[in-house]
Amino acid sequence: MSGTLVQQAGSLSLDIDADRLLRRIADLARIGRSEVTGGITREGFSAADREARAYLMAEARAAGLAPSIDAAGNVIVRPVHVSSSSTDRQALMMGSHLDTVVNGGRLDGAYGVVAALEVLQTLVESGTETRHEPVAVAFANEEGALFPQPFWGSMAIAGRLAGLPREPQDHQGRPLREALRLAGGDLDALGSAGWPSGSVAAYLELHVEQGPVLERSGNRIGVVDAITGRIVLTLEVRGAAGHSGTAPMEGRRDALAAAARVVLATENISRERGLCRVATVGRIDPHPNTPNTIVGAVRMTVDLRDTDVWRAATAEQALRHALDAIAAATGTEIEVVAETRSDPVSTSPALRTAIERSTDELGLPYETLPSGAGHDAQMIGDIAPIGMIFVPSLGGISHVPEEDTDPADLVAGARVLFRTALRTVGPTSYPSHQD
Ligand SMILES: [Zn+2]
């Protein structure tokens, strides 16, 4: 351990307020909650989402901090004493999102936002002089549950405007423009939400794992090494519909039987051949979908994920070969009609080290793991080195009302975020995280 780190360890008495953290998580869990299912529905830019954002801003103001809303609808909380002249200081950005899926859990996103606020408040209240300006962000519409533009806020901050529609609409065709205005944003000024490259020294996101890895290993903290890339192919399988009683088996061009082979081939690409981390057919729409008719056409999706872009590409190529072979064997046509892809993003090695040392300091067992889900960090990776911290998810489940984490782990994760932030913003020189 270097002298710097020993010195840092000496300031262990400085700590977050665990009760305040848990109270805010509980407060947010009441916004958009269904009395029937216990699930939370706070779709991005919905009334419940606005209420959660208002709550965050009120808490920040009560803490003497300065919350504001950018043109994309992101809530940005800064230390109040920062004047415009000091914005040349690089930021340490921390955050996550307050929006949820329909009938989701109370922790996905909200936990990371509350923890970021807690760390910022602790730094300010303790009068800690920091090299970088600590900033807490609640990114707008990460899930894309209502307006199908996921990562909306973090894409705007990262300057990825080309990837966003000019006049976005929700599933019913209602314009985002008005919903964004109600949330305090401005579609016409979207470019102003961008942070220039170099303005963010580091970005840290604390999140529930949403998977079973940490619970199974018994480790309390996950240090994320990479966020998986994702390739989603929408396929159309075209055969020939016919009477299920009169058409002989010989000569059939059953699109659903072909689709079934695609399902197994997809599973095989990961499970048997190990070409990518996970491979899933998540959606199948057969037509005409009646009991006594051979299916004539199927629309389906294949989702391939890996943290290595070349492995994902290899898996995609293998899948496309399999599709050709299945089409030939079943007399069907299989066409890829749409594709979306996001590249994997690696976290910063220096920030990983900072997280590991903070975890060691607190005596918590940890492991390194990839994130299978996408996160705002993926977008912010365009403009800054990123670090991600996971805490265990009970039962490994997420996006459901039962999503939960042991309160002791919620506090532990926030402590790791705090100590990592101290290493990153602190007045002492921590080994460079600019990689
Ligand atoms: Zn999330």
Boltz pocket constraint, residues with backbone or C-beta under 6 A from the ligand:
constraints:
  - pocket:
      binder: B
      contacts: [[A, 97], [A, 108], [A, 109], [A, 142], [A, 207], [A, 374], [A, 375]]
      max_distance: 6.0
